[in-house]
């Protein structure tokens, strides 16, 4: 059977958790990278025959999907990384929403064309408001949830573990002192660094290390072009 095909921009963005899942399970796949700031994707999107063409996308035989959560649900079911009962399904639904709130909230802060709506004074000036009003309350809730748990669902891995890790990795990198305030999340974060898939992706130079696109004030390609350093467990950055 032909390998699955995925497409996304040449940054980590919302595709990175999908990549972690694929590498975790050892799936062979083809990745089509589209350069931010070019017309390549917009010239091709109508020709792919998708119902709702967008990035990221997945093609698996007759299955064509867009929207990152839909792709994660599909892969989670395929590889046993989803809720196993009705109670866990409700928890999965809540985490889907909670983690998307964090993802979108970060984009609202780091991208200047979005930030002006909520943080009109700029990146540095708005940092305190973002951390104290937006991200810290959510991290406090997540830290309570993760008490005495290895993964979100206890001892059972779920696709949202990879999403949570990626959100924590971005915030730990942007705000190095932040994660230490949440011991359960910090433990989870460091444990996930050793998980198959996470370790593979972060240690490879095959994929971009940029969290965001070049339009962002932080985390764009200019600042994250060096490989992950497994000894220091950090990124070599340049200017961001």
N, C-alpha and C positions, 0 to 999 in steps of 0.2 A: 504493500500500500504506500502511496506517495506520502511524504512527510507533510505535516501541517505547515501552513504558511501564515505568517503574521506580518503585519505592517504597522509602522509607527514612525514618529519623528526621531531624529538622531540625538535624542536626549533620554534620560531615564523617565521623567514624567510619570504618568499613570500606568506606563507599561511595565515598569521595573518589577512589581510583584508578580506579574504574569511570567516574566522571565525567570524569577526565582522558582516558581512552581515547576516550570518546564525543566529546569536544570535539576531540581530536587528529585523528580521522578525519572530523570534520564531520558526524556523524550527527544527524539530527533525532529528538528523543525528547521524551516527556512525563514529567515528574517529579512524583510524588505525595509530598508531604512530610507526615510525621506528627509531631506535637508530642510531645516527651518529657514524660511526666508526665500525659498525658491518656489517655482510654480509646478514642480514635478508632480506632487500629489494632486493638485487641483486639475492638472491636465489628464490624469489617469483615473480619477475617482469615478467618473460616470461610466467608464468602460468596464468596470469590475463586475457589474451585474448584481450589485447588492441592493437590498431593500432600502437600507438607510446608510449609505456610504459615509464612513467616518474613520478616524484613527483613534485608537487602535482597531485593527480588524483581524479576524481569524478565518481561515479557509481550511476545512478538514473534510475532504471529499465533497459530498453534497451540502455540507453544513457551512454556512457563511454567517458570521456574526460580527457586529460592531457593538460598541459600548463596553468599557473595561469590566464592569460588574457582571454583565452577561457572559463575557469570555471567562471570567474567573469562576462563575457558577458552572459553566460547561466543563471546564477543566477539573473543577473540584469534584463533580459527579463522575467524570471519567476516571479519576485516580483516587477516589475515596477520601477526598479532603473537604467534605461538606458535612452538614448536620446529619445526625443519624436518627433523630426522632423529632416529634412535634415540638417538644420543649426546646431542644437545641435549635430547631428551625427558627423559633421566635428570637433566640439569642443571636443567631446568624443574621437575621433581618435587622436587628438593632445595631449590630456591629457594622454591617454594610453602611447604614446611615451615619453612625458615629464617625467612622473612619473617612467617609466622604466629606463630612463636615470639616474635619481637620485638613483634608487635602484641599478643599475649596477655600477654606479660611486662610491657608498658607499662600495660595495663589493670590488672594485678595490683598495680602500684605506685600509679597515680594514683587509683583508685577505693577509697575507704576500706573499704567492706564486703568488698573482696577483699584489700586490703593487709594486714590484720591477720593473715592466715595466714603471711605471709613477712616482713613488716616491722612488727612489733608496736609499735615505738617512735614511729610517726608519719611524716609526709611528710618533713620536714627531717632528722629523725634517721635515716631509712631511705635517704636519697638516696645516701650513700656506698656502702652495701651494694648498692643497685640498680645504680649506675653501674659499680662495680668488679667485682662478681661476676656481673652479668647482662648488661648492655648492651655494656660495653667489649670483652669477649672476642669477641662476635659482630661488632662493628665492626672489630676487628683482622682477623678472618677475611675479612670482606667487602672491606676495604681491600686486602688481598693479592690477592684475586680480581680487583679492578677495576684493577690495575696494567696500564697500556698498553691499556686498553679504554675505548671511548667509552660503550658500553652493556654490560649484563650479558653479552650474546652477541657482544661485539666491536663491529662496525659495524652490526649488525642490531638494530633496536628490537624490544622484546618487552613484553607487558603487565606483566611483573614490574618493568620499569624504572619504571613509574608507582607501583607498590606500594613499591619501595625508596625512591623520592623522597619519598613521603608519610611513610614512617617516619622518614627523615632530617629532613624538615621539622619534624615534631613534636618530635624530640629536639633539633634545633638551636634551636628556639624556646624549649623548656623549659630547655635547658642551653647557653647561647650560646657557651661556650668549648669545647664537646665536639668539634664537627666539625673544628676546626682541627688536632686531633691525628691526623687521618686524611686525608692529602693527596689520595689517589686518590678517596675518597668525597667530599671537599670539591669537587674538580674536577667530578665527576659531578653533584653537587648543583647547582652554579652553572650548568653546561651545561643541565641539565634545566629550570632556571628560564626559559630562553629557548625551550623546546620549545612548539610549537603544542599547545594543550590545557592545559598547565600554566599558561602565561602568561595564557591566556584566562580560566581559572577563578579564579586568584588575583587577577586584576585586575578581576573583576566583583563587583558587590554583589547579584547574584541569589541567591547561596547563602550559607549560614552559614559563618563563619570558625572556628567553635568545633570544636576537635579532638575534644572529649569531651562527654558529656551533663552536665546540671547536677549530677548526683550526685558528679562527680569533684572532687578537691581542686585540680586544675589543668586548664586548657584548656577549661573549660565556657563556655556562652554568655555569661555575665556578663563574661568577660574578653576575648572575641574578637568584638566586635560592629562593629568599624570595618573599612573596606576595606583590602586590601593596598596598601601604598604602593610603586609601581613605582620611585620614585627611590631610596628607602633599602632596598628589597627586604626589608621587614619589616612586621609587623602593628602596628597601633595598638591597644594593649591597655589595659585598665583594671582594675587590681587583681589580676590573676593572671599 
